[in-house]
Amino acid sequence: MLKHVVLSFSLFAFSSSTLLAGELDDGFKAFTAGNYEQALRLWLPLAEKDDDKAQYNLGILYQKGLGVEKNPKTAFIWYKRASANGNTDAMYNLAIMYNKGRVIYRSPKDAVKWWRKAAELGNADAQFNLGVEYFYGRKIGKDVPKAIMWWKKSAQQGHKSARAALYKTFNEGLYGVEKDPQEAKRWK
C-alpha cells in the first residue's frame, strides 16, 4: 500500500512539474508571438508559486512595459523574488538596476553584490561585469588578476565582450599585464 501511495505521489509530482513546464513554455510562445497579455496570464500563477523563471519573465514584462503598464518597481520586486529562488539572470538585472539607480536608490555596492552572486553561479554576463569592476576598480578595489579570472570564466562560455577584453589586455599589455601575443590569440 505504501509503495502505491509513493508511486501515486511521484506521478502527481511529475505530472505537476510537467504541467508547470508546459505553462512556462506556452507563456514563452505567447511572448515570442507578441501576445504579452497571454504570457502574463500564464506566468503569473507560476510566479506566485515561486517559479524563478516565471518571476524573472514577469520582471521583464514590467520593466519593458510589455502587456502591462511599465513599472520598474514591480519589475524590481519580481527580480528580487526570482533572485531569492536562484535565478542568475534576475540577479544580473537587479545589479543593473542598483548600478543605474533605478527604482530604489543607486548602490554600486549592491550592484557588485548581485553581480558577484550571479557570477559565482555561472552567469557569463555577470562574470564579465564583475571583471570590468575589478579591472577598473571604480566600485571595488582594482584587482587585475581577478578581472582576468572572471573574464576567462565568461569567455569560456562564449561571451564576446569578455573574449575581446582578454584579447586587448594580453595583446596590448594593459594595466601591468605582460604582453602575451599567444594568449591574446587564444581569445581572438
N, C-alpha and C positions, 0 to 999 in steps of 0.2 A: 504494500500500500504506500509506504513512504517513497519508494522509487517512483511510483506512478505520480505522486504529488510533485516530487522534484522534477521529473520529466515534464509534467504539465507546466510547472513554473518556468522551466528553462525554455520551453516552446513559446510561452507567453512573452518572456523577456526577449527572445529572439524576434518574434513577430512584432513586438512593440518597437524594438530598435530599428527593425527593417521599415516599419511604418514611418517612424520619425525621419529616417534617412530619405525615404521616398518623398515626404513632405518638404524636406530641406531641398532636395533636388528639384521638385516641382516649383518651389519658390525661386530657385536659381533660373529655371527655364523661363518662368514668368518675367523675372528681372531682365534676362538676356533679350527677351522679346519686347521689352519696354513697358510691360504691364506691372508697374511698380506697386499699384494698389493690391493686386493679387499676391504679389510677393510678400507684401506686408501682412496680408491676412494669413498666409501660410506660415510665415516665420514667427509672428507674434506669439502664438501658443507655445511653440518650441522654445522661444527665448524665455518665456515665463517659467518654463520647466528647466531652465538653466542650461540649455544647449548653447555652447560658446559660439558656434558658427552662426547660428540664428541671431544671437545677440550682436555679434560683430556686424552681420549684414544689416541689422536694423540701425546700427550706428552709422553705416554708410548711407542708408536711405535718409536719415535725419540730417546728417552732415551736409549732404548734397541737395536736400530738398526734393527727393525723388518719390513721388506718390504721396508725400506728406509736406506740410509746411516746413521749410528749412528751420532747424532748431539745433544749433551747436550744443546747447546744454543737454538736450535729450540724447544727442549723439554721444556726448561725453559719458553720460550715465550708462548707456549700453556698452560702450567700450570698456568702461570700468568693470562692469559685471562680467563681460567676456574675458577680460584680463584676469579677474579673480578665478575664472574657470580654466585658465591656462592658454588662452588664445594669444599667440605671439603677434599676430597682425594687429589685434586690438591694442596690445601693449605698445607697439610701434606708433600707432595713431595717437594714443594718449601722449606719448613722448612728443610728437609733433605739436599737439595742442598745447602742452605745457611750454614747449620751446618758443612757440609763437605768441604765447599769452592769450590764447583763445579760451573763452568760456569763463574760467575761474580767475586765474592770475598767471602772470609769466613766472615760470620757475625752471631755470636751467638745471637746477639740482634734481627736480622731479623728472625732467626730460631725460637726463642721463640715467637716473634710477630705472626708468621704464625701458630705455634702450638697452641697458645692461641686462635686465631680466630677460628681455626678448632675445638678445644676442646669446646669452648663456643657454637658452633653449633652442638655438639654432636658426633664428630668423636672420637671413642674409642681409636684408635692408638695415636692420638694427646693428648688425655686426659692422657694416660699412660706416654707418653714422657714428658708432662708438669709436671706430678707428679714426675718423675725422676729428672727433673731440680730443682724443689722445695726441694726434699728430700736431694739432694747432694749440692745444692747451688753453682754449678760451674759457671753458666752463669747469674743466678738471685739469689737474696738473699735466703738463706736457710729458709724454712718455712715448717716444717714437717706437721703441721695440714693441710695446703693447699695441700701438696703432697698426704696425705691420702684422702682428699676430692676428688681430681682428680682421684686417683686410684680407689676409690669406684665407681665413675661415670663410669669409664672404665670397671671395673669388673662387674658391674650390666648389662653391655652389653655383657658379656661373654668373655672379654679379659683375656686370660690365664696368661699372664705375670703380669697383674695388680692384679689378684687374688693371684698369687704366692708372689708378693711383699707385699701385705696386710698380707698374712699368715705369712710370715717370720718376718715382722715388729712386729706383735702382739704376735707371738709365742716366739720371742727372746727378745722383748722389746728394739728394736733398737732406737738409737738417742733420748733417753729420753721418748719414748713411753712406758707406763707401760705395762708389760706383761699381756696379757689377753687371756688365752687359749680358752675361749668360743668364743671370737671374732675371734681368729685365726682359729678355727674350722669352723666358718661360711664361710671362704674364701678358705678352702682347696678343 
